[in-house]
Amino acid sequence: MTNHPSLLLVDDDPLISESIAFVLKDAFSMHIASTREEAKRLLYSLPILPDLALVDLGLPPSPHSPDEGFALIPELLVFNRSMKILVLSGQDTLENVSHALSLGAADFIQKPCDMELLKARLEHQLLILKAELSLQERKNDLAQPSESSKKPLIGDSPPMETLRNQIDQFANSPFSVLIQGESGTGKELVATCLHTRSQRTHQPCLTVNCAAFTSELLEAQLFGHAKGAFTGAGSTRSGFFEESGEGTLILDEIGEMPMQLQSKLLRVLENGEYYRIGETKVRYSSARIIASTNRDLREEVQEGRFRADLYHRLSVLNIKVPNVHERGSDKTALLHYFQEFYKDMGTTFTLNDEALIAWNNYSFPGNVRELRNIVVRLGAKYSNQKVNKTQLVDEFETHFISKRSDNMDTNESIAQQLKTGSFSLDDVLLEWEKRYIDSALELTNGNLSQAARKLGINRTTLYSKMQRLNRGNS
């Protein structure tokens, strides 16, 4: 049994959970949870994270809504980036399927499902996982830094040269570094470079995503806990401050850290002191803190959502990661880099002259993450082919905006539409609303809270709009 791949099953229907567990018990080591929070607590207590997850969308406290399932998908990937997540749900509208896959799910299976089919789909994803891990190991071997190659950041544009200079200047400083930049620009890579180019390079370098956990779980991740300190704490566990030793602790999405934890982080930054949850023994951290965010923390301070004293402690040294549209010819260098990186997966297409011009003129609002995804999609669709401009532009996230703008940016074109007699202002406004929501979700990698901030609305309003738009399309 110990050699079986492990599977996390998250479903609030005990009959379904028991049936699936019975069918799969000889092929997988099963871990079962009935809610999103229970699943995260379970993962936190496991010594080895599952290879696969089977997740229902409709989970308590909102079993008739997909919101909890959607929120769980990216949170599981924070625990284990390589985990293959399969959604098993009766809420299988086209919009729900598309959104689940965009958040990182590997497959979507409709309820009720034939058990043999379910087992086959799980085994298929397990084969893909093994192939990807094998490929990544080979890529990591090739990517090991050497004396002749110390430039993991791709591109030679002036903004990238400035970025490299800042990394070299700040790498060995003992002070905290605050890395700011839009989603998808590569902030975590910059943080890793600061560590690998420092004298701490042989010490641990750990990353915690502050947006992925509840306040209680985030505190436990950072500071550790005593046995019985909270529900699910079955044993004493050290936190990331302790495990990082004299190395580096990267606090990703620091702007999402709850206010009640900010004071405890400030204490660590001021004198190194912290306490495990449920203990009174003071402990000390020697780790260097690198924080990253896509928020303007000065604005967060002004709005009362971030402590001013913590901001000043974190921002002793500042690095701004440039957007792709600021990097000029780096777009071509990034294209070639990702084509080479994913070559084993078939990304051997080429762009014709017009397509290459369109590539270099595109702004890539999703930054490097969007650029990489476009390379992967083009490779899947046009392997060993020459891609033309139309085929390329169809993959751009702003394609729909440019098409609509061509028809609606002048009074004459608006008047022409009104003369047709079939114009509906409600339909046009709904279409624009849906497109802006889709773009915001893509830019934030499916994070509803961040998407809502980009759109200038609260999270509840955003979810209500998504539900209304989905009903209108069904």
C-alpha positions as CSV (number, residue, x, y, z in Angstrom):
1,M,0.0,0.0,0.0
2,T,2.8,2.4,0.8
3,N,4.0,2.2,-2.9
4,H,0.6,3.3,-4.2
5,P,0.2,6.9,-5.5
6,S,-1.8,9.0,-3.1
7,L,-5.2,10.6,-3.9
8,L,-7.0,13.4,-2.1
9,L,-10.8,13.1,-2.5
10,V,-12.9,16.2,-1.5
11,D,-16.6,15.6,-1.6
12,D,-19.3,16.4,1.0
13,D,-21.5,13.4,0.0
14,P,-20.4,10.5,2.2
15,L,-22.0,7.9,-0.1
16,I,-20.0,9.2,-3.1
17,S,-16.8,9.4,-1.0
18,E,-17.2,5.9,0.4
19,S,-18.1,4.4,-3.1
20,I,-15.1,6.0,-4.7
21,A,-12.7,5.0,-1.9
22,F,-13.9,1.4,-2.1
23,V,-13.3,1.2,-5.9
24,L,-9.9,2.9,-5.8
25,K,-8.5,1.5,-2.5
26,D,-6.4,-1.1,-4.3
27,A,-4.8,1.4,-6.7
28,F,-4.4,4.5,-4.5
29,S,-3.7,5.6,-1.0
30,M,-6.8,7.6,-0.2
31,H,-7.2,10.8,1.9
32,I,-10.7,12.1,2.2
33,A,-12.1,15.5,3.2
34,S,-15.6,17.0,2.9
35,T,-14.9,20.7,2.9
36,R,-12.3,23.1,1.5
37,E,-10.9,24.0,5.0
38,E,-10.8,20.3,6.0
39,A,-8.8,19.5,2.9
40,K,-6.2,22.2,3.6
41,R,-5.9,21.1,7.2
42,L,-5.5,17.5,6.1
43,L,-2.7,18.4,3.6
44,Y,-1.0,20.5,6.2
45,S,-0.8,17.4,8.5
46,L,0.4,14.9,5.8
47,P,4.1,14.2,5.7
48,I,3.9,13.5,1.9
49,L,1.5,15.4,-0.3
50,P,-0.8,13.6,-2.6
51,D,0.0,13.1,-6.3
52,L,-3.7,13.6,-7.4
53,A,-6.8,15.3,-6.2
54,L,-10.4,14.6,-7.0
55,V,-12.5,17.6,-6.1
56,D,-16.2,18.4,-6.2
57,L,-17.2,22.0,-7.0
58,G,-20.2,22.2,-4.7
59,L,-18.7,22.1,-1.2
60,P,-20.0,23.4,2.2
61,P,-20.9,26.0,3.2
62,S,-22.2,26.7,-0.4
63,P,-22.9,23.2,-1.9
64,H,-25.1,24.7,-4.6
65,S,-22.4,27.1,-5.8
66,P,-19.0,26.2,-7.4
67,D,-17.3,28.9,-5.5
68,E,-15.7,26.7,-2.8
69,G,-14.4,24.2,-5.4
70,F,-13.0,27.0,-7.5
71,A,-11.2,28.5,-4.5
72,L,-9.7,25.1,-3.6
73,I,-8.1,24.4,-6.9
74,P,-5.3,27.1,-6.8
75,E,-4.9,26.5,-3.0
76,L,-4.1,22.8,-3.7
77,L,-1.5,23.9,-6.3
78,V,0.2,26.1,-3.7
79,F,0.7,23.0,-1.5
80,N,2.0,21.0,-4.5
81,R,2.5,22.6,-7.9
82,S,2.8,19.3,-9.7
83,M,-0.5,17.9,-8.2
84,K,-3.0,16.8,-10.9
85,I,-6.4,18.0,-9.9
86,L,-9.5,16.4,-11.5
87,V,-12.9,18.0,-10.9
88,L,-15.8,15.6,-10.4
89,S,-19.0,17.6,-10.3
90,G,-22.5,17.8,-11.5
91,Q,-22.1,21.5,-12.0
92,D,-20.8,21.0,-15.4
93,T,-21.8,24.0,-17.4
94,L,-19.4,25.1,-20.1
95,E,-18.4,28.1,-18.0
96,N,-17.7,26.0,-15.0
97,V,-15.6,23.6,-17.0
98,S,-13.6,26.4,-18.6
99,H,-13.0,28.2,-15.4
100,A,-11.9,25.1,-13.5
101,L,-9.4,24.3,-16.2
102,S,-8.2,27.9,-16.3
103,L,-7.5,27.8,-12.5
104,G,-5.2,24.8,-13.0
105,A,-7.5,21.7,-13.0
106,A,-6.2,18.9,-15.3
107,D,-9.5,17.3,-16.1
108,F,-13.3,17.7,-15.5
109,I,-15.5,14.7,-15.1
110,Q,-19.3,14.9,-15.0
111,K,-21.3,13.3,-12.2
112,P,-22.5,10.6,-12.1
113,C,-19.4,8.9,-13.5
114,D,-18.7,5.3,-14.4
115,M,-16.2,4.1,-11.9
116,E,-14.0,2.3,-14.4
117,L,-13.8,5.5,-16.5
118,L,-12.9,7.5,-13.4
119,K,-10.1,5.1,-12.6
120,A,-8.8,5.3,-16.2
121,R,-8.8,9.1,-16.1
122,L,-6.9,9.1,-12.9
123,E,-4.3,6.7,-14.2
124,H,-4.0,8.8,-17.3
125,Q,-3.2,11.9,-15.3
126,L,-0.7,9.9,-13.2
127,L,1.2,8.9,-16.3
128,I,1.2,12.6,-17.4
129,L,2.5,13.6,-14.0
130,K,5.3,11.1,-14.1
131,A,6.3,12.3,-17.6
132,E,6.3,15.9,-16.5
133,L,8.4,15.2,-13.4
134,S,10.9,13.3,-15.5
135,L,11.1,16.2,-18.0
136,Q,11.4,18.8,-15.3
137,E,14.3,16.8,-13.7
138,R,16.1,16.9,-17.0
139,K,15.4,20.6,-17.4
140,N,16.6,21.3,-13.8
141,D,19.9,19.5,-14.5
142,L,20.4,21.7,-17.6
143,A,19.4,24.8,-15.7
144,Q,22.0,24.4,-12.9
145,P,24.0,27.7,-12.7
146,S,27.6,27.5,-13.8
147,E,30.5,30.0,-14.1
148,S,29.7,30.4,-17.8
149,S,25.9,30.9,-17.2
150,K,24.7,33.1,-14.5
151,K,21.7,34.8,-16.3
152,P,18.5,32.9,-15.5
153,L,16.6,36.1,-16.3
154,I,15.9,36.1,-20.0
155,G,16.5,39.3,-22.1
156,D,19.0,42.1,-22.5
157,S,16.7,45.1,-22.6
158,P,17.7,48.2,-20.5
159,P,15.0,47.4,-17.8
160,M,16.3,43.8,-17.5
161,E,19.9,45.1,-17.2
162,T,18.8,47.4,-14.4
163,L,17.0,44.5,-12.7
164,R,20.1,42.3,-12.9
165,N,22.2,45.2,-11.4
166,Q,19.8,45.6,-8.5
167,I,19.9,41.8,-7.8
168,D,23.7,41.9,-7.8
169,Q,23.7,44.9,-5.5
170,F,21.2,43.6,-3.0
171,A,22.0,39.9,-3.0
172,N,24.4,39.9,0.0
173,S,22.7,42.6,2.0
174,P,21.2,41.4,5.3
175,F,18.2,43.7,4.9
176,S,14.7,42.8,3.7
177,V,13.8,43.3,0.0
178,L,10.4,44.2,-1.3
179,I,9.8,43.0,-4.9
180,Q,6.9,44.7,-6.7
181,G,5.4,44.1,-10.1
182,E,2.3,42.9,-12.0
183,S,1.1,39.3,-11.9
184,G,3.2,37.1,-14.2
185,T,6.3,39.3,-14.4
186,G,8.5,36.8,-12.5
187,K,8.8,38.1,-9.0
188,E,9.4,34.7,-7.5
189,L,12.2,34.1,-9.9
190,V,13.8,37.4,-8.9
191,A,13.5,36.4,-5.2
192,T,15.2,33.1,-6.0
193,C,18.0,34.9,-7.8
194,L,18.6,37.1,-4.8
195,H,19.1,33.9,-2.7
196,T,21.2,32.0,-5.2
197,R,23.6,34.9,-5.8
198,S,24.0,35.5,-2.1
199,Q,26.3,34.0,0.5
200,R,23.2,32.1,1.8
201,T,23.0,30.1,-1.5
202,H,23.7,26.8,0.3
203,Q,21.1,27.5,3.0
204,P,17.4,26.7,2.6
205,C,15.2,28.9,0.5
206,L,11.5,28.5,1.3
207,T,8.4,30.2,-0.2
208,V,5.1,30.8,1.4
209,N,2.1,32.2,-0.5
210,C,0.3,34.5,1.9
211,A,-2.9,34.5,-0.3
212,A,-3.4,30.7,-0.2
213,F,-4.2,30.1,3.5
214,T,-6.6,31.2,6.2
215,S,-5.1,33.4,8.9
216,E,-4.8,30.5,11.3
217,L,-3.1,28.2,8.8
218,L,-0.8,30.9,7.5
219,E,0.3,31.6,11.1
220,A,1.0,27.9,11.6
221,Q,2.9,27.7,8.3
222,L,5.2,30.6,9.3
223,F,5.7,30.0,13.0
224,G,4.9,26.3,13.6
225,H,2.6,24.9,16.3
226,A,2.5,22.7,19.3
227,K,0.5,19.4,19.3
228,G,-3.2,20.2,19.9
229,A,-2.8,23.9,19.4
230,F,-5.8,23.9,17.0
231,T,-8.1,21.4,15.4
232,G,-6.1,19.1,13.1
233,A,-2.7,19.8,14.8
234,G,-2.0,16.2,15.7
235,S,1.6,16.7,16.3
236,T,4.2,19.4,17.0
237,R,5.5,21.0,13.8
238,S,8.1,23.6,13.0
239,G,7.3,26.6,10.8
240,F,9.0,28.1,7.8
241,F,10.9,30.6,9.9
242,E,12.6,27.7,11.8
243,E,13.0,25.5,8.7
244,S,14.6,28.3,6.7
245,G,17.4,28.5,9.3
246,E,20.0,31.1,8.1
247,G,18.7,30.9,4.5
248,T,15.9,32.9,2.9
249,L,12.2,33.0,3.4
250,I,10.2,34.4,0.5
251,L,6.8,35.8,1.4
252,D,4.8,35.8,-1.8
253,E,1.7,38.0,-2.1
254,I,2.6,39.8,1.2
255,G,-0.2,42.3,0.5
256,E,-2.7,39.5,1.2
257,M,-1.3,38.9,4.8
258,P,-4.1,39.4,7.4
259,M,-3.7,42.4,9.6
260,Q,-3.6,40.3,12.8
261,L,-0.5,38.5,11.5
262,Q,1.3,41.6,10.3
263,S,2.3,42.6,13.9
264,K,3.8,39.2,14.5
265,L,5.8,39.4,11.3
266,L,7.0,42.9,12.3
267,R,8.3,41.5,15.6
268,V,10.4,38.9,13.7
269,L,11.8,41.6,11.4
270,E,12.7,43.9,14.4
271,N,14.4,41.4,16.7
272,G,14.0,37.9,15.2
273,E,11.6,36.8,17.9
274,Y,8.6,34.5,17.3
275,Y,6.5,31.9,19.1
276,R,5.0,28.6,17.8
277,I,1.2,28.5,18.2
278,G,0.4,27.0,21.6
279,E,3.9,27.6,23.1
280,T,5.3,30.2,25.3
281,K,9.0,29.5,24.5
282,V,10.5,32.4,22.5
283,R,12.3,31.3,19.4
284,Y,14.6,33.3,17.1
285,S,14.9,33.4,13.3
286,S,18.0,34.3,11.3
287,A,16.4,34.0,7.9
288,R,16.5,36.9,5.4
289,I,13.0,38.0,4.4
290,I,12.2,38.7,0.8
291,A,8.6,39.8,0.1
292,S,6.8,40.2,-3.2
293,T,3.4,41.7,-4.2
294,N,1.5,42.9,-7.2
295,R,-0.3,45.5,-5.0
296,D,0.8,49.1,-4.3
297,L,1.6,48.7,-0.6
298,R,1.8,52.5,-0.1
299,E,-1.8,52.7,-1.2
300,E,-2.7,49.7,1.0
301,V,-1.1,51.6,3.9
302,Q,-3.2,54.7,3.1
303,E,-6.4,52.6,3.0
304,G,-5.6,51.0,6.4
305,R,-5.1,47.5,5.0
306,F,-1.4,47.3,5.6
307,R,0.7,48.4,8.6
308,A,2.9,51.4,7.8
309,D,5.7,50.2,10.2
310,L,5.7,46.8,8.5
311,Y,5.9,48.4,5.1
312,H,8.9,50.5,6.1
313,R,10.6,47.4,7.5
314,L,10.0,45.3,4.4
315,S,10.9,48.0,1.9
316,V,14.5,48.8,3.1
317,L,15.5,47.7,-0.4
318,N,13.0,47.9,-3.3
319,I,13.0,46.1,-6.7
320,K,10.5,46.8,-9.4
321,V,10.1,44.0,-11.9
322,P,9.4,45.4,-15.4
323,N,6.3,44.4,-17.4
324,V,6.8,42.5,-20.7
325,H,5.6,45.5,-22.7
326,E,8.5,47.6,-21.3
327,R,11.1,45.0,-22.4
328,G,11.2,45.6,-26.2
329,S,13.1,42.9,-28.0
330,D,13.0,40.6,-25.0
331,K,9.7,39.3,-26.3
332,T,11.6,37.4,-29.1
333,A,14.2,36.1,-26.6
334,L,11.4,34.8,-24.3
335,L,9.7,33.2,-27.3
336,H,12.8,31.3,-28.2
337,Y,13.5,30.4,-24.6
338,F,10.1,28.8,-24.0
339,Q,10.2,27.1,-27.3
340,E,13.4,25.4,-26.3
341,F,12.3,24.7,-22.8
342,Y,9.1,22.9,-23.9
343,K,10.7,21.4,-27.1
344,D,10.1,17.9,-25.8
345,M,6.4,18.7,-25.7
346,G,6.3,19.7,-29.4
347,T,6.8,23.5,-29.3
348,T,8.7,23.5,-32.6
349,F,6.5,25.9,-34.5
350,T,7.9,29.0,-36.2
351,L,6.2,32.5,-36.8
352,N,6.1,33.9,-40.3
353,D,7.2,37.5,-40.8
354,E,3.8,39.1,-40.2
355,A,3.2,37.0,-37.1
356,L,6.6,37.9,-35.7
357,I,5.8,41.6,-36.1
358,A,2.5,41.1,-34.4
359,W,4.3,39.2,-31.6
360,N,6.7,42.1,-31.0
361,N,3.9,44.7,-31.2
362,Y,1.6,42.9,-28.6
363,S,1.6,44.2,-25.1
364,F,1.2,40.9,-23.2
365,P,-1.0,42.2,-20.4
366,G,-0.5,38.8,-18.6
367,N,3.2,39.3,-18.9
368,V,5.6,36.3,-19.0
369,R,3.0,33.9,-17.7
370,E,0.7,34.8,-20.7
371,L,3.6,34.7,-23.1
372,R,4.6,31.2,-21.9
373,N,1.0,30.0,-22.2
374,I,0.7,31.2,-25.7
375,V,3.9,29.4,-26.7
376,V,2.5,26.2,-25.2
377,R,-0.9,26.6,-27.0
378,L,0.7,27.3,-30.3
379,G,3.0,24.3,-29.9
380,A,0.0,22.1,-29.2
381,K,-2.0,23.4,-32.2
382,Y,0.7,24.0,-34.8
383,S,3.6,21.7,-34.0
384,N,6.2,21.7,-36.8
385,Q,4.2,24.3,-38.7
386,K,4.6,27.9,-39.6
387,V,2.1,30.1,-37.7
388,N,0.6,33.1,-39.5
389,K,-0.6,36.4,-38.0
390,T,-4.3,35.4,-37.8
391,Q,-3.5,32.1,-36.0
392,L,-1.2,34.0,-33.5
393,V,-3.6,36.9,-32.8
394,D,-6.4,34.4,-32.0
395,E,-4.3,33.4,-29.0
396,F,-3.9,37.0,-27.6
397,E,-5.9,37.8,-24.5
398,T,-6.8,41.3,-25.9
399,H,-7.9,39.9,-29.3
400,F,-11.6,40.4,-28.4
401,I,-11.0,44.0,-27.3
402,S,-9.2,44.9,-30.5
403,K,-11.9,43.3,-32.6
404,R,-14.6,45.1,-30.7
405,S,-12.7,48.4,-30.8
406,D,-12.5,48.2,-34.6
407,N,-16.3,48.3,-34.7
408,M,-17.1,50.6,-31.8
409,D,-14.5,53.4,-31.5
410,T,-16.2,56.0,-33.6
411,N,-19.5,57.8,-33.5
412,E,-20.1,56.8,-37.1
413,S,-19.8,53.1,-36.4
414,I,-22.1,53.4,-33.3
415,A,-24.7,55.2,-35.4
416,Q,-24.4,52.5,-38.1
417,Q,-25.1,49.8,-35.5
418,L,-28.2,51.7,-34.2
419,K,-29.6,52.0,-37.7
420,T,-29.8,48.2,-38.0
421,G,-32.8,48.1,-35.7
422,S,-31.5,45.0,-33.9
423,F,-29.2,46.8,-31.4
424,S,-29.4,45.9,-27.7
425,L,-27.5,48.1,-25.3
426,D,-28.0,45.5,-22.5
427,D,-26.4,42.8,-24.7
428,V,-23.4,45.0,-25.5
429,L,-22.9,46.0,-21.9
430,L,-23.1,42.4,-20.7
431,E,-20.6,41.3,-23.4
432,W,-18.1,44.0,-22.3
433,E,-18.7,43.1,-18.6
434,K,-18.0,39.4,-19.3
435,R,-14.8,40.2,-21.3
436,Y,-13.4,42.5,-18.6
437,I,-14.2,39.9,-15.9
438,D,-12.5,37.1,-18.0
439,S,-9.4,39.3,-18.6
440,A,-9.2,40.2,-14.9
441,L,-9.4,36.5,-13.9
442,E,-6.8,35.6,-16.5
443,L,-4.4,38.3,-15.3
444,T,-4.8,37.2,-11.6
445,N,-4.6,33.5,-12.4
446,G,-8.2,32.9,-11.3
447,N,-7.8,34.7,-7.9
448,L,-11.3,36.2,-7.3
449,S,-10.1,38.7,-4.7
450,Q,-7.4,40.1,-6.8
451,A,-9.6,40.2,-9.9
452,A,-12.2,42.1,-8.0
453,R,-9.7,44.7,-7.0
454,K,-8.5,45.2,-10.6
455,L,-12.2,45.7,-11.6
456,G,-12.8,48.1,-8.7
457,I,-15.6,46.0,-7.1
458,N,-15.8,43.7,-4.1
459,R,-15.4,40.0,-4.3
460,T,-19.1,39.3,-3.6
461,T,-20.2,41.6,-6.4
462,L,-17.8,39.9,-8.8
463,Y,-19.1,36.5,-7.9
464,S,-22.7,37.6,-8.3
465,K,-21.9,39.0,-11.7
466,M,-20.2,35.8,-12.8
467,Q,-23.2,33.7,-11.7
468,R,-25.6,36.1,-13.6
469,L,-23.5,35.9,-16.7
470,N,-23.2,32.1,-16.5
471,R,-27.0,31.8,-16.2
472,G,-27.5,34.1,-19.2
473,N,-25.3,31.9,-21.3
474,S,-26.8,28.6,-20.2
